[in-house]
Amino acid sequence: MRKVHILSAKPGDKLARPILQENGNILLGVGVELNERFINRLKMLGVDMLFVEDPFTEDLEPETAIRDDTRRKAHDAVFKTMTTLKDHPMTKGRTIAPEMGRTFRNVFGQIMQDLVTRADVMVSLTNIQVADGYLFQHSVNVAILSGIMGLAKGYNRNQLEELGMGALLFDIGMTRLPKDLLNKTSPLTPEERVLMEKHTEDGFNIIRAQHDISLLSAHCAFQHHERYNGSGYPRGLKGDAIHEYAQIVALADVYDALTSPRPHRKRHTPTEAIEFLFAAGNTFFDLDLIQTFCKHISIYPVSTTVLLSSGQIAVVALNNPLAVNRPIVRILRESDGTPPAQPYQIDLKDSHSIMIVEEM
């Protein structure tokens, strides 16, 4: 399969990975043949990337951190909880979601089972979702990335659970915000910014009202917008005064936000997001945490289409953990635009004169 931009999709292309609805259910499944109506509808829904079948890359399969079934169950749990809270804005979290702790403990337990079996996988978040599902998808992605960090840090089972519960629920305070504010594309007014920033405190209060969720999990919601140099909110905490769980969730939050399409901007590539994180080392985030985080992220996920400095178009065939920016690529088009007579691959680790210019 090959990942392509929606603008490169054409009638007759067949989906190689499903596209999910807002609630995590499948909108278009594997094998669906695209037509003009489907493509235009997907554009309207904010889908910008697709995985399509391709005879040149039929043997390539992106490495996923968790199974599709695990993701759908996690997404469904987040969706149901958050929509329930949105529908009951004046009700205490404990009374409307009495099973929240047990539900999310089971969800994160399944995520961890998948992550442990894929401990050596460099993560790429390959799910494709309509734009309205961002809040729910984002929470699941942050939990996956946080779980990987917890494993890398050597956390015990209790610590992993506290971190994971906090990561799944860290943005639950967003349920107290009006939808038009969540999707606003223009700069926030001072009044809107005050309202937006209050989601950290609201989330903390919702989570700590649950009798079977750790208060440390609640601090993931309260502190995920604090910054290492004290420039964050709501309390302007600095350095180690920010709990490490919240620091991990903050890193995962920013990375996934940058690499997701948003109403006000296009998505950034994993490379661009990682460059941002390193530039923010010991300013917004602890540099040691950034280095640990980036060791487990695939800069160029398998099946990504790229333009090479040679003018050739290729697809990433295999990642090299010791040289993450120099994968093995399979040539799809030569520099003159013609397909190769026979498929062949180039190991960029050994081809020093060729580099990846951009993702396509």
FENFENRA-V861931 format. One record per residue. RES is the residue in three letters. NEAR is the number of other ideal C-beta (glycine too) atoms within 10 Angstrom. Layout:
res	near
RES	NEAR
RES	NEAR
This chain:
res	near
MET	23
ARG	24
LYS	27
VAL	20
HIS	13
ILE	17
LEU	9
SER	14
ALA	19
LYS	12
PRO	11
GLY	9
ASP	20
LYS	14
LEU	21
ALA	21
ARG	23
PRO	20
ILE	22
LEU	23
GLN	17
GLU	19
ASN	15
GLY	22
ASN	13
ILE	13
LEU	19
LEU	20
GLY	10
VAL	15
GLY	10
VAL	15
GLU	12
LEU	19
ASN	13
GLU	9
ARG	9
PHE	18
ILE	18
ASN	11
ARG	14
LEU	20
LYS	13
MET	10
LEU	16
GLY	16
VAL	21
ASP	15
MET	18
LEU	23
PHE	22
VAL	20
GLU	16
ASP	19
PRO	6
PHE	15
THR	22
GLU	11
ASP	8
LEU	19
GLU	14
PRO	19
GLU	16
THR	20
ALA	23
ILE	24
ARG	15
ASP	15
ASP	10
THR	20
ARG	24
ARG	18
LYS	18
ALA	26
HIS	25
ASP	16
ALA	22
VAL	27
PHE	21
LYS	15
THR	25
MET	19
THR	15
THR	15
LEU	21
LYS	15
ASP	10
HIS	14
PRO	10
MET	4
THR	12
LYS	11
GLY	23
ARG	13
THR	9
ILE	14
ALA	22
PRO	13
GLU	12
MET	26
GLY	18
ARG	12
THR	16
PHE	29
ARG	15
ASN	14
VAL	23
PHE	27
GLY	13
GLN	16
ILE	27
MET	22
GLN	12
ASP	17
LEU	23
VAL	11
THR	11
ARG	15
ALA	10
ASP	8
VAL	16
MET	20
VAL	21
SER	22
LEU	22
THR	22
ASN	21
ILE	20
GLN	25
VAL	18
ALA	17
ASP	15
GLY	23
TYR	21
LEU	19
PHE	25
GLN	26
HIS	20
SER	27
VAL	30
ASN	27
VAL	29
ALA	29
ILE	29
LEU	24
SER	28
GLY	27
ILE	26
MET	24
GLY	23
LEU	15
ALA	15
LYS	14
GLY	7
TYR	19
ASN	9
ARG	9
ASN	10
GLN	16
LEU	22
GLU	21
GLU	24
LEU	28
GLY	29
MET	27
GLY	33
ALA	33
LEU	30
LEU	30
PHE	34
ASP	23
ILE	26
GLY	24
MET	22
THR	22
ARG	17
LEU	17
PRO	12
LYS	11
ASP	8
LEU	13
LEU	14
ASN	13
LYS	15
THR	8
SER	7
PRO	8
LEU	13
THR	10
PRO	7
GLU	8
GLU	16
ARG	12
VAL	11
LEU	15
MET	18
GLU	15
LYS	15
HIS	23
THR	26
GLU	16
ASP	19
GLY	25
PHE	22
ASN	17
ILE	25
ILE	27
ARG	18
ALA	15
GLN	21
HIS	9
ASP	12
ILE	22
SER	20
LEU	12
LEU	17
SER	27
ALA	25
HIS	23
CYS	33
ALA	28
PHE	26
GLN	26
HIS	29
HIS	20
GLU	26
ARG	20
TYR	24
ASN	14
GLY	13
SER	12
GLY	21
TYR	17
PRO	15
ARG	15
GLY	12
LEU	18
LYS	14
GLY	13
ASP	10
ALA	12
ILE	23
HIS	20
GLU	17
TYR	27
ALA	28
GLN	23
ILE	30
VAL	30
ALA	26
LEU	25
ALA	24
ASP	23
VAL	19
TYR	24
ASP	20
ALA	16
LEU	18
THR	19
SER	18
PRO	17
ARG	15
PRO	11
HIS	10
ARG	9
LYS	9
ARG	15
HIS	18
THR	17
PRO	23
THR	17
GLU	14
ALA	20
ILE	21
GLU	14
PHE	14
LEU	22
PHE	12
ALA	10
ALA	17
GLY	15
ASN	12
THR	11
PHE	19
PHE	22
ASP	20
LEU	14
ASP	10
LEU	20
ILE	22
GLN	12
THR	16
PHE	23
CYS	18
LYS	12
HIS	18
ILE	21
SER	22
ILE	23
TYR	23
PRO	21
VAL	23
SER	25
THR	26
THR	21
VAL	21
LEU	15
LEU	20
SER	10
SER	16
GLY	13
GLN	19
ILE	18
ALA	24
VAL	25
VAL	27
ALA	19
LEU	12
ASN	21
ASN	14
PRO	11
LEU	7
ALA	12
VAL	18
ASN	14
ARG	20
PRO	26
ILE	18
VAL	25
ARG	20
ILE	21
LEU	19
ARG	17
GLU	14
SER	11
ASP	7
GLY	9
THR	8
PRO	12
PRO	13
ALA	7
GLN	6
PRO	13
TYR	8
GLN	14
ILE	18
ASP	14
LEU	23
LYS	13
ASP	10
SER	14
HIS	8
SER	7
ILE	17
MET	13
ILE	20
VAL	12
GLU	10
GLU	19
MET	15
